């Protein structure tokens, strides 16, 4: 997922407090003792997908290893797997000249562990082996998956970071803007063709700036680099795109509101809404003084850094914004509702929809940062019905919630006769 400065500049004391909160959340999700650091896929959905219903229990694995480029090298590797009754469901090859990187999707007997698979690869002539658990999504063949990712990217600019992550596997994607919030030009400009640096890809962002993809556990191959460049080129060729769906809902008191995806063209309306909000409302959202609003709001409204939902009244006035922000390996949710429209259920409706978008994007969790005294945000997060983790320090609270792919809850608001519009 991408990361970017989604909040205004803060004092050193505030920055230190946020670092402590970040490390506290990391420690609570730390690797348990004895864990190998691999994704063991213990969730019931993954277990069900990995087991045969008509035979012995099995598990799905992804294995990547490097072999010498010579006749019989691949056959030796496959024979080593076959001796342990391991099925090879899919194979991709990444030529490197004197060697080839072979990537397998395997179905292995349930008792086999990652270390055993590594040993089998080594005995078959492999080196620099990497192994992790797979799931049912990996059963889709590579050309079909790539075409699906291209289609998603073509329909929505916000999909590019997510598509790159699915294309390249477990990695961290960050968008570095061409100009910082302080107006300083970025020092990380890259050539039009991008740069491949072992475990790091640097690609020119069509929206401006640089896309940095990091995968410390596994170097990128030239083939993966070429695929990533092709996806970025597709995004650049199509220009900025935001789906035009609009949902019209009715509040309990009878007022009609419209919810739609926001875009950079909403900047002036968003600034006008900020001007109508009280200092307390803005402080609860931004955790401190609001400065340079025009600059960081432009980031928030860009589909490159996440997805933003906007709420309009029947007269067309923008009265609320809900943000789903790609924050490195994590996903942040944030809400801002104009004072006169608070306590009408708008924040809860926005949060419900943002969580639906996060589940759709296969995010593992979401978190919100707010003031500890912001009881409204706490109640809204609790209304999700998800288990919450609370971290509080010096008046700042971080609420984290794990996500599971469950059917979306129905909206408490009835749809207006106009219903939804697609245009």
Secondary structure, DSSP 8 states (H G I E B T S, - for coil): ------S----HHHHHHHHHHHHHHHHHT---TT--SS----SHHHHHHHS-SSSS-EEEEEEEEEEESSTTHHHHHHHHHHTTT-EEEEEEEEE-SSEEEEEEEEEEETT--HHHHHHHHHHTT-EEEEEEE--GGGGS-HHHHHHHHHHHHHH-TTHHHHHHHHHH-S-EEEEE-SB-TTS-B-S----TT-EEETTEEEEE-TTSSEEEEE-TTS---HHHHHHHHHHHHHHHHH-------EEEEE-TTS-EEEEEE--GGGHHHHHHHHHHS-HHHHHHHHSS---SHHHHHHHHH-GGGEEEEEEEETT--EEEEEEEEEETTEEEEEEEE-GGGTTSSHHHHHHHHHHHHHHHTT-SEEEEEEETT-HHHHHHHHTT-S-EEEEEETTEEEEEEE---------SSEEEEEEEE--
